[in-house]
Amino acid sequence: QAGGYTHSIINFGRVLAEGLDAYTVRIRQHLAAADDAEKQELYRALVVVVEAIDAYRARLADYLESLAFDDPAHERNRQRLTTAYRDRLLMRPARGFCEAMTATIFLYAIDGSDNLGRFDQFMWPYYRDDLAAGRLTHAEAVEWVYEIWRYVDDCEGWNVALGGTTRDGHEASNPLTLVCLEAARGR
């Protein structure tokens, strides 16, 4: 047992793709099949954790809704975040790059994580699809990634993996890898 601080990595990609509602379904299935009292207690506790995350998400939506900014860019961002949190961000699959980034930072914050794992791999489909559909520009993506790097640095995070290889040994870098490196240079 670790008994303290560990360097675990959330499976961000799976949460973004499935949403925490899918986790709740799996947890409840395991609870129904569990014949051991300790396992049942664990599964009930996990349901409470997911419910607490959802309650916190709703509180964030309320808080964001209570704000207003004079600066048009800040106000647009507040409205986008409010809509995402009100529309059950994180509980359902992410719909696009901005939601995936917001859900990632939310998970990172509530977990107290210090590691974003293979960021360019799990974020790649959202970047690729939004870029192709014209919902995102390269410059906007650099700005979003810059902000997440700044947040991770402020939280004394220590690692993110970029590029590398796939499980079968193929090159894993992609255009988002370059966005990440560009954002790391700063403004």
Secondary structure, 3 states (H helix, E strand, C coil): CCCCCCCCCCCHHHHHHHCHHHHHHHHHHHHHHCCCHHHHHHHHHHHHHHHHHHHHHHHHHHHHHHCCCCCHHHHHHHHHHHHHHHCCECCECCCCHHHHHHHHHHHHHHHCCCECCCHHHHHHHHHHHHHHHCCCCHHHHHHHHHHHHHHHHHCCCCECCCCCECCCCCECCCHHHHHHHHHHCCC
